């Protein structure tokens, strides 16, 4: 069984499209197209389930229509509406860090050089020019490249060197 630390959330399914079993897909990265993935994982009842792609076509910069194997009618695809879509990290190109979106860092542990373990990123706030990591305790940490010392992708850890006093703000 695949675990959540083995996948990256890349988007969410929307509404069915037509009557042949197609569904809209809003995505944050098109890595699944660039590596020609045969399947995507959908979160169904709290479990990551692989769904094999029959075909897809882009509708815009961040949306596509998907057709999954063996889903051929509107009734079957309606059950998938709203499902979160994940991509296997094992298929991610290792040498192309441009594939990592801010959402990729959800679930990473943040460790500061002075304060130690600060917590786990539960959300990334991209609503302003200054991107913030929101930790499980509500702490907001600026996702500034100058503060990040190292990213351990395998250990899912962001090592930071935060300015003194930043956590007291």
KOLFI-258151 format. One line per field, with one value per residue (C-alpha): x, y, z. Coordinates in nm, 2 decimals. Example, Ala and Ser with C-alpha at 12.3 -4.5 7.8 and 13.67 -1.06 7.14 Angstrom:
BEGIN
c1 = 1.23;1.37 $
c2 = -0.45;-0.11 $
c3 = 0.78;0.71 $
This chain:
BEGIN
c1 = 0.00;0.13;0.18;0.12;0.50;0.56;0.34;0.30;-0.04;-0.07;-0.43;-0.80;-1.07;-1.37;-1.69;-1.77;-1.74;-1.98;-2.12;-1.82;-1.66;-1.43;-1.36;-1.20;-0.87;-0.71;-0.34;-0.05;0.22;0.22;0.49;0.25;0.25;0.62;0.72;0.43;0.28;0.04;-0.15;-0.23;-0.33;-0.67;-0.76;-1.07;-1.22;-0.88;-0.69;-0.46;-0.59;-0.42;-0.63;-0.49;-0.51;-0.68;-0.64;-0.62;-0.62;-0.52;-0.79;-0.56;-0.24;-0.37;-0.65;-0.71;-0.98;-0.90;-1.04;-0.96;-0.95;-1.28;-1.47;-1.70;-2.01;-2.11;-2.24;-1.90;-1.70;-1.93;-1.81;-1.46;-1.56;-1.36;-1.10;-0.74;-0.49;-0.14;0.17;0.42;0.75;0.93;0.84;0.96;1.27;1.55;1.75;1.47;1.38;1.14;0.89;0.85;0.56;0.51;0.24;0.51;0.65;0.33;0.42;0.79;0.94;1.10;1.42;1.59;1.97;1.92;1.57;1.57;1.25;0.98;0.70;0.55;0.43;0.05;-0.01;0.18;0.03;0.09;-0.18;0.07;0.40;0.58;0.52;0.48;0.51;0.22;0.32;0.08;0.10;-0.01;0.34;0.41;0.76;0.87;0.97;1.27;1.55;1.81;1.67;1.68;2.01;1.92;1.62;1.63;1.38;1.42;1.38;1.12;1.30;1.37;1.67;1.66;1.87;1.61;1.71;1.72;1.38;1.18;0.98;0.88;0.69 $
c2 = 0.00;0.35;0.59;0.97;1.04;0.86;1.09;1.46;1.63;1.78;1.89;1.80;1.66;1.88;1.80;1.53;1.65;1.50;1.15;0.93;0.93;1.23;1.46;1.80;1.82;2.13;2.08;2.27;2.09;1.90;1.66;1.37;1.47;1.54;1.19;1.03;0.87;0.58;0.64;0.89;0.83;0.96;0.99;0.78;0.73;0.82;0.57;0.64;0.44;0.42;0.51;0.44;0.71;0.61;0.96;1.33;1.66;2.00;2.28;2.55;2.62;2.45;2.23;1.92;1.66;1.31;0.98;0.68;0.32;0.14;0.45;0.50;0.68;0.99;0.80;0.63;0.95;1.16;0.95;1.09;1.46;1.65;1.38;1.50;1.38;1.27;1.18;0.91;1.06;0.75;0.87;1.23;1.32;1.35;1.61;1.86;2.06;2.28;2.00;2.08;2.31;2.48;2.22;1.95;2.07;2.00;1.72;1.82;1.87;2.21;2.22;2.54;2.55;2.73;2.62;2.26;2.09;2.35;2.12;1.99;2.20;2.15;2.42;2.66;3.01;3.15;3.41;3.70;3.78;3.63;3.25;3.11;2.76;2.71;2.46;2.24;2.47;2.77;2.92;3.09;3.07;3.27;3.03;3.24;3.08;3.27;3.10;2.75;2.57;2.23;2.03;1.66;1.52;1.16;1.25;1.51;1.77;2.14;2.26;2.64;2.91;3.16;3.51;3.55;3.67;3.58;3.31;3.57;3.79 $
c3 = 0.00;-0.09;0.19;0.18;0.22;-0.11;-0.31;-0.39;-0.41;-0.76;-0.78;-0.75;-0.96;-1.04;-1.22;-1.48;-1.84;-2.09;-2.06;-2.16;-1.82;-1.85;-1.55;-1.51;-1.33;-1.18;-1.12;-0.97;-1.17;-1.50;-1.40;-1.47;-1.84;-1.86;-1.73;-1.92;-1.62;-1.67;-1.35;-1.08;-0.72;-0.59;-0.23;-0.19;0.16;0.31;0.10;-0.19;-0.49;-0.83;-1.13;-1.47;-1.74;-2.07;-2.22;-2.13;-2.29;-2.16;-2.13;-2.01;-1.82;-1.50;-1.61;-1.81;-1.89;-1.77;-1.88;-1.66;-1.77;-1.70;-1.61;-1.90;-1.78;-1.59;-1.29;-1.23;-1.27;-1.05;-0.75;-0.80;-0.81;-0.55;-0.50;-0.44;-0.70;-0.61;-0.81;-0.71;-0.59;-0.73;-1.08;-1.02;-1.22;-0.96;-1.14;-1.21;-0.90;-1.10;-1.07;-0.70;-0.63;-0.29;-0.21;-0.24;0.10;0.29;0.53;0.55;0.90;0.96;1.16;1.26;1.33;1.67;1.78;1.65;1.54;1.48;1.35;1.03;0.74;0.72;0.45;0.23;0.20;-0.14;-0.12;-0.09;-0.25;0.06;0.06;0.42;0.56;0.81;1.08;1.27;1.58;1.37;1.34;1.01;0.87;0.56;0.28;0.19;0.00;0.21;0.53;0.38;0.44;0.30;0.18;0.26;0.01;0.13;0.49;0.41;0.62;0.55;0.74;0.80;0.96;1.08;1.19;1.57;1.71;1.40;1.59;1.86;1.61 $
